[in-house]
Each structure stands twice: as structure tokens, then as C-alpha cells.
Amino acid sequence: MSAVIDAISDPWRPIVDPHHHLWDRRGFALSAGGTPFEKAISLSPLYLLDQLNADMAAGHNIVATVFLECGTFYRADGPPALRCVGETEFVNGVAAMSASGLYGPARACAGIVGHADLTLGAAVRPVLEAHLAAAPTRFRGIRHSPAWDADPAVLGILQRNPPGLLAQPAFRAGLAELAALGLSYDCWLLAPQLPELVAMARALPQLTIICDHLATPLGTASYAGRRDPDFAGWASGIGALADCPNVVMKLGGLAMPFGGFASFMADPPATAQMLADEWRPWLETAITAFGADRCMFESNFPVDRGTCDYATLWNAFKSFSAGATEAEKTALFSGTAARVYRLSI
């Protein structure tokens, strides 16, 4: 794809990017044919501090970021349940490098969301405590995503869970351990699963829940051609979820392939204004339902590189939100993320 270069909109506006990854996938091999998701992540086989800093230095005023687990840098040995702590250990080291100021003014990985197997129930407590010990000033929560669909072609290599994970008693016991320790739960699932998240959020009102990627609307595989017709059902689920005061929404992830948007892998790539217009119905619906103080724009990088570069993504969000008040913009671009992930910026 040839690059599309736009001037940076509102370059002074502080941004907290509440969702990005770090990884070394240079050994990653595409499956036969390569799914769209695999092709997207293959665009960035190495994404560490240097690559993140290069994106953050593209012109927007990124002041801090939050790392989200992606199954990387696990310990090679030791108790299986604790191997995921290796990811937090690694990322905390990256955060310390960034906090030195030697790599620029932004504070990368100021918050860390790791992984733990919540099906362990109450037995997950030592894993959570190990994460906290590994990053005592930065560890904020867990993501154990329940994403699943009856059509395995929707998720491909990400189809890893049984159906109904959020309702399993052991999983809910694990979530209760998060709440007891003051940790949050990041949840990535698909639009048809929204009722499951609503039921879980109602059952655990003491738990802070962050819904990732707008609860991913679908428009590929068996959902091809259904994204827009299914919009009303997605919007109804978003409204029900917004009625749960313990839930916060991340606005992003539409640059992934699952929605079947025309902008994915387009050549030439879509401009920021094109993306803002393409995503507008989903972004507007979520913000109307939750309010700006319970929504945050996210980059989901480097996964979203399949649609655009980092600078274009944030320009798209700024273009979309051009009519918002200053208070709303502050919440959407930095305030909600800083509050929910308890960042000092």
C-alpha cells in the first residue's frame, strides 16, 4: 500500500493511547492462504519500543500509553499458570526505559494489562499477585478474552475459547478475584456475544470492565454482507451494555479485518476523513450510549496497520470528533483512559 500523508490535526492535543501491543513475531508463519488477520499482523513482525516510539513521534501529542496483553514474552518454564507473568516483566522493563526520558517525552506502557487464566477461579489469585509484584506501580488489570463464534472462519487462529466463557462459574470466580484486588477486566468479544457481557457486568457490578474494540461488529466469513443489516442488533446490545455503570468502552478496532470494511488493505489507503466517515455510525452510537466520559479512543497498534498508519488513525478520530466540545475531546483522547487506568500524566 502506498502511504497517504495528511497534516496532523490538533498536534497539541494530549493523547493517552489506551490499547497497543509489543511483540517479536519474526518467526510467525502465515497459514495456508493466510487469513486477513494474519496478513495484518505480518505487516509488523517486530513491534517494540523503537517502533512504538517512531509511531508516537509521527506528529500527535502522545503523552502516555497502556499496553494490552498479546501472548508474547511468556516465561519458557516454571508453573504453566505463571508463565504469562513474563509478559508483564518484559513490558515493565520497557516502561522503565521510557520513563527514563532517554527515548522521548511520551511515557510508554504507563499502564499494563496482562493475561491470566481466569478459569482457575479463586486459584488465580497467586497469578494476579505475581503480576502486581512484577509491575507494582503499573499493573492495572487482566484481559482473558472470551471471543468465540459458531463459524470458526470468523476468528481463524484466534478461535481459542469454548462458547459461553463469561457465564462459567469458575471464570466468574476469577473475575471476582480481579475486583477484590482493585484490578480491571479488559474484554474483547464479538457483536453477537454482547448479551453475554451484559449479563456478566450485571452480575459483577463491583468490577470495572473495559469493552475493547466496540464489541467488534462482523462483516466477513458467514457474516459477509451482514454488518450493516446487523447494525440495529449491535446498537441495541451497546445500549444495554451502557446501562451497566461499571462498563467503559474503547472506540477503535474497526481497522481490523473482522468488520469487512472497504478500507482494510485498500490500495491506495483510505484517508483520515474516509475512515472517519466509514466508522461514524459505530463511533456515534457508542458515544451517545456511554457518554464521552466513559469512552476512549484506542489505536490497537500494530494490528490496525492493515488499514492505516498511526498518524492517520489519530487524524481519523480527530476528524470524527471535530464537532465535540473541548470537555468531550479531553475525555475521549486522554481523560477517560487516564482515569480508568489510574495514570498520573
C-alpha positions as CSV (number, residue, x, y, z in Angstrom):
1,M,0.0,0.0,0.0
2,S,1.3,3.4,-0.8
3,A,1.4,5.9,2.1
4,V,-1.2,8.7,2.4
5,I,0.3,11.7,4.2
6,D,-2.0,14.2,5.8
7,A,-1.2,17.2,8.0
8,I,-1.5,16.3,11.7
9,S,-4.8,17.7,13.1
10,D,-4.6,19.4,16.5
11,P,-1.0,18.4,17.1
12,W,-1.0,19.9,20.6
13,R,-3.9,17.8,21.9
14,P,-2.7,15.4,24.7
15,I,-3.5,11.7,23.8
16,V,-3.3,8.7,26.1
17,D,-3.3,5.6,23.8
18,P,-5.0,3.0,26.0
19,H,-4.5,0.0,23.7
20,H,-1.4,-1.2,21.9
21,H,0.8,-4.2,21.9
22,L,4.5,-5.1,21.8
23,W,5.8,-8.2,20.2
24,D,8.5,-10.1,18.3
25,R,6.7,-12.2,15.7
26,R,9.6,-12.6,13.3
27,G,9.1,-16.3,13.5
28,F,5.4,-16.1,12.7
29,A,4.3,-18.0,9.6
30,L,1.1,-17.4,7.7
31,S,-1.3,-20.4,7.5
32,A,-2.1,-21.8,4.1
33,G,-3.6,-18.9,2.2
34,G,-3.1,-16.5,5.1
35,T,-6.2,-15.1,6.8
36,P,-6.8,-11.3,6.7
37,F,-5.9,-11.1,10.4
38,E,-2.7,-12.9,9.8
39,K,-1.8,-10.7,7.0
40,A,-2.4,-7.6,9.2
41,I,-0.1,-8.7,12.0
42,S,2.5,-9.9,9.5
43,L,2.9,-6.2,8.5
44,S,4.7,-5.6,11.8
45,P,6.7,-8.7,12.7
46,L,8.7,-6.6,15.2
47,Y,6.9,-4.0,17.3
48,L,8.9,-3.0,20.4
49,L,9.8,0.3,22.0
50,D,11.7,1.7,18.9
51,Q,8.8,1.0,16.6
52,L,6.2,2.4,19.1
53,N,8.3,5.5,19.6
54,A,8.5,6.0,15.9
55,D,4.7,5.9,15.6
56,M,4.3,8.2,18.6
57,A,6.7,10.7,17.1
58,A,4.7,10.9,13.9
59,G,3.2,14.3,15.0
60,H,0.4,13.6,17.5
61,N,1.0,14.5,21.2
62,I,1.0,11.1,22.7
63,V,1.7,11.6,26.4
64,A,1.3,8.0,27.7
65,T,0.1,4.6,26.6
66,V,-1.4,1.4,28.0
67,F,0.0,-2.0,27.0
68,L,-2.5,-4.8,26.3
69,E,-1.6,-8.4,26.6
70,C,-0.9,-10.3,23.3
71,G,0.6,-13.5,24.4
72,T,4.2,-12.5,24.0
73,F,7.4,-12.9,26.0
74,Y,5.9,-15.6,28.3
75,R,8.3,-17.4,30.6
76,A,9.7,-20.5,28.9
77,D,9.5,-22.6,32.0
78,G,8.1,-22.7,35.5
79,P,4.4,-23.3,36.6
80,P,2.2,-23.0,33.5
81,A,-0.2,-20.7,35.2
82,L,2.6,-18.2,36.0
83,R,4.3,-18.1,32.6
84,C,2.1,-15.2,31.5
85,V,3.8,-13.1,34.1
86,G,6.9,-13.0,31.9
87,E,5.0,-10.6,29.6
88,T,4.4,-8.2,32.4
89,E,8.0,-8.4,33.5
90,F,9.2,-7.6,30.0
91,V,6.7,-4.7,29.5
92,N,7.6,-3.2,32.9
93,G,11.2,-3.1,31.7
94,V,10.1,-1.3,28.5
95,A,8.1,1.1,30.6
96,A,11.2,1.8,32.8
97,M,13.2,2.6,29.7
98,S,10.6,5.0,28.5
99,A,10.2,6.6,32.0
100,S,14.0,7.5,31.9
101,G,13.2,10.2,29.3
102,L,16.0,9.0,27.1
103,Y,13.6,7.9,24.4
104,G,11.3,10.9,24.2
105,P,8.7,12.7,26.3
106,A,5.9,10.1,26.0
107,R,5.6,7.5,28.8
108,A,5.1,4.2,27.0
109,C,3.4,1.4,28.9
110,A,2.5,3.7,31.8
111,G,-0.3,1.1,32.4
112,I,0.0,-2.6,31.8
113,V,-2.9,-5.1,31.2
114,G,-1.7,-8.7,31.3
115,H,-3.2,-12.1,31.0
116,A,-4.2,-14.7,33.4
117,D,-6.3,-17.8,33.1
118,L,-9.5,-16.8,34.8
119,T,-11.0,-20.2,34.6
120,L,-8.7,-21.0,37.5
121,G,-11.3,-19.3,39.6
122,A,-10.2,-18.3,43.1
123,A,-6.9,-20.1,42.4
124,V,-5.9,-17.3,40.0
125,R,-5.1,-15.1,43.0
126,P,-1.4,-16.0,43.1
127,V,-1.0,-15.3,39.4
128,L,-2.6,-11.8,39.9
129,E,-0.3,-11.2,42.9
130,A,2.7,-12.2,40.8
131,H,1.7,-9.7,38.1
132,L,1.4,-7.0,40.8
133,A,4.8,-7.9,42.2
134,A,6.3,-7.7,38.7
135,A,5.0,-4.2,38.0
136,P,3.7,-2.8,41.3
137,T,3.3,0.8,40.0
138,R,2.0,0.0,36.5
139,F,-0.1,-3.2,36.5
140,R,-3.8,-2.4,36.1
141,G,-5.7,-5.4,35.1
142,I,-6.3,-8.6,33.1
143,R,-7.5,-9.5,29.6
144,H,-8.7,-13.0,29.1
145,S,-10.9,-12.6,26.0
146,P,-14.0,-14.8,25.5
147,A,-14.2,-14.1,21.8
148,W,-15.9,-17.0,20.0
149,D,-18.2,-17.6,17.1
150,A,-20.1,-20.7,15.8
151,D,-18.3,-20.0,12.4
152,P,-14.6,-20.8,13.1
153,A,-13.7,-18.9,9.9
154,V,-14.6,-15.6,11.6
155,L,-11.7,-15.6,14.1
156,G,-9.4,-18.1,12.5
157,I,-6.2,-18.5,14.6
158,L,-8.0,-16.5,17.4
159,Q,-10.7,-19.1,17.8
160,R,-9.3,-20.5,21.1
161,N,-12.2,-20.5,23.6
162,P,-15.3,-22.6,24.3
163,P,-18.6,-20.8,23.9
164,G,-20.2,-19.1,26.9
165,L,-16.9,-18.4,28.8
166,L,-18.2,-15.4,30.6
167,A,-21.0,-17.4,32.2
168,Q,-18.8,-20.2,33.5
169,P,-18.8,-20.2,37.4
170,A,-15.0,-20.7,37.5
171,F,-14.5,-17.8,35.1
172,R,-16.7,-15.5,37.2
173,A,-14.9,-16.5,40.3
174,G,-11.7,-15.4,38.6
175,L,-13.3,-12.1,37.7
176,A,-14.3,-11.7,41.4
177,E,-10.6,-12.0,42.3
178,L,-9.8,-9.1,40.0
179,A,-12.4,-7.0,41.7
180,A,-11.2,-7.9,45.1
181,L,-7.7,-6.6,44.2
182,G,-8.9,-3.4,42.6
183,L,-7.9,-4.6,39.1
184,S,-9.9,-4.1,35.9
185,Y,-11.0,-6.5,33.2
186,D,-10.5,-5.8,29.5
187,C,-12.8,-7.8,27.4
188,W,-12.6,-8.5,23.7
189,L,-15.6,-10.3,22.2
190,L,-17.7,-10.1,19.1
191,A,-21.0,-8.3,18.5
192,P,-23.2,-11.5,18.8
193,Q,-21.7,-12.0,22.3
194,L,-22.9,-8.7,23.7
195,P,-25.7,-10.2,25.7
196,E,-23.2,-12.4,27.5
197,L,-21.1,-9.4,28.5
198,V,-24.2,-7.5,29.7
199,A,-25.2,-10.4,31.9
200,M,-21.7,-10.7,33.4
201,A,-21.5,-7.0,34.0
202,R,-24.8,-7.0,35.9
203,A,-23.7,-10.0,37.9
204,L,-20.4,-8.3,39.0
205,P,-21.2,-4.6,39.5
206,Q,-18.1,-4.1,41.6
207,L,-15.8,-5.0,38.7
208,T,-14.5,-2.3,36.3
209,I,-15.0,-3.7,32.8
210,I,-13.4,-2.2,29.6
211,C,-15.1,-3.4,26.4
212,D,-12.4,-3.5,23.7
213,H,-12.9,-2.6,20.0
214,L,-16.5,-1.5,20.1
215,A,-17.5,-5.2,20.7
216,T,-16.3,-5.9,17.1
217,P,-19.1,-5.8,14.6
218,L,-18.8,-8.5,12.0
219,G,-18.8,-8.5,8.2
220,T,-16.7,-11.4,7.0
221,A,-16.9,-15.2,6.6
222,S,-20.6,-16.2,7.2
223,Y,-21.3,-12.6,8.2
224,A,-20.3,-11.1,4.8
225,G,-22.8,-8.5,3.7
226,R,-24.5,-8.6,7.2
227,R,-22.5,-5.8,9.0
228,D,-24.9,-3.0,8.1
229,P,-28.1,-5.1,8.3
230,D,-27.0,-6.3,11.8
231,F,-26.2,-2.7,13.0
232,A,-29.5,-2.4,14.8
233,G,-28.9,-5.5,16.9
234,W,-25.3,-4.3,17.7
235,A,-26.6,-0.9,18.7
236,S,-29.3,-2.5,20.9
237,G,-26.6,-4.5,22.7
238,I,-24.4,-1.4,23.1
239,G,-27.3,0.4,24.7
240,A,-27.9,-2.4,27.2
241,L,-24.2,-2.6,28.0
242,A,-24.1,1.2,28.6
243,D,-26.8,0.8,31.2
244,C,-24.2,-1.0,33.3
245,P,-22.3,1.8,35.1
246,N,-19.2,-0.4,35.6
247,V,-18.5,-0.7,31.9
248,V,-16.3,1.6,29.8
249,M,-16.0,1.5,26.0
250,K,-12.9,1.6,23.8
251,L,-13.5,3.3,20.5
252,G,-11.4,1.6,17.9
253,G,-10.5,-1.8,16.4
254,L,-12.6,-1.1,13.3
255,A,-9.4,-1.2,11.3
256,M,-9.2,-4.9,11.9
257,P,-10.5,-7.2,9.1
258,F,-13.5,-8.6,11.1
259,G,-15.9,-5.9,10.2
260,G,-15.3,-6.3,6.5
261,F,-14.8,-2.5,5.9
262,A,-13.7,-1.4,2.5
263,S,-10.7,0.4,4.0
264,F,-9.0,-2.8,5.1
265,M,-5.9,-3.4,2.9
266,A,-7.2,-0.8,0.5
267,D,-4.8,0.5,-2.2
268,P,-4.4,3.4,-2.1
269,P,-5.2,3.5,1.7
270,A,-8.2,5.4,2.9
271,T,-7.6,9.0,4.1
272,A,-8.4,10.0,7.7
273,Q,-11.6,11.6,6.5
274,M,-12.7,8.5,4.7
275,L,-12.1,6.4,7.8
276,A,-14.0,8.9,10.0
277,D,-17.0,8.7,7.6
278,E,-16.8,4.9,7.3
279,W,-16.7,4.3,11.1
280,R,-19.0,7.2,12.1
281,P,-22.2,5.2,12.8
282,W,-20.5,2.9,15.3
283,L,-18.5,5.6,17.0
284,E,-21.5,7.9,17.3
285,T,-23.7,5.2,18.6
286,A,-21.2,4.2,21.3
287,I,-20.5,7.7,22.4
288,T,-24.2,8.6,22.6
289,A,-24.9,5.5,24.7
290,F,-22.0,5.7,27.1
291,G,-21.1,9.4,27.1
292,A,-17.6,10.8,26.4
293,D,-16.6,10.3,30.0
294,R,-17.0,6.5,29.6
295,C,-15.4,6.2,26.1
296,M,-11.7,6.4,25.0
297,F,-10.2,6.3,21.5
298,E,-7.6,3.5,21.1
299,S,-5.0,2.7,18.4
300,N,-4.9,-1.1,18.7
301,F,-1.5,-0.9,17.1
302,P,0.2,-2.5,15.3
303,V,-2.8,-4.7,14.4
304,D,-4.6,-1.8,12.8
305,R,-1.8,-1.1,10.4
306,G,-3.7,-3.3,8.0
307,T,-5.8,-0.2,7.3
308,C,-3.7,2.8,8.0
309,D,-0.6,4.2,9.8
310,Y,-0.6,5.5,13.3
311,A,-0.8,9.2,12.4
312,T,-3.7,8.7,10.0
313,L,-5.6,6.7,12.7
314,W,-5.5,9.5,15.2
315,N,-6.3,12.1,12.5
316,A,-9.4,10.0,11.7
317,F,-10.5,10.1,15.3
318,K,-9.9,13.9,15.4
319,S,-11.8,14.4,12.2
320,F,-14.7,12.4,13.5
321,S,-14.8,14.3,16.8
322,A,-14.5,17.8,15.2
323,G,-17.9,18.9,16.5
324,A,-17.4,17.7,20.1
325,T,-16.9,20.2,23.0
326,E,-13.5,20.6,24.4
327,A,-14.5,18.7,27.6
328,E,-15.7,15.8,25.4
329,K,-12.5,15.8,23.4
330,T,-10.4,15.8,26.5
331,A,-12.3,12.8,27.9
332,L,-12.2,10.9,24.6
333,F,-8.5,11.4,23.9
334,S,-7.0,11.3,27.3
335,G,-9.2,11.8,30.3
336,T,-11.2,8.6,30.4
337,A,-8.2,6.5,29.8
338,A,-6.1,8.2,32.5
339,R,-8.9,7.8,35.0
340,V,-9.9,4.2,34.2
341,Y,-6.3,3.0,34.1
342,R,-5.2,5.3,37.0
343,L,-2.4,7.0,35.2
344,S,-0.5,10.1,36.5
345,I,0.0,12.3,33.5
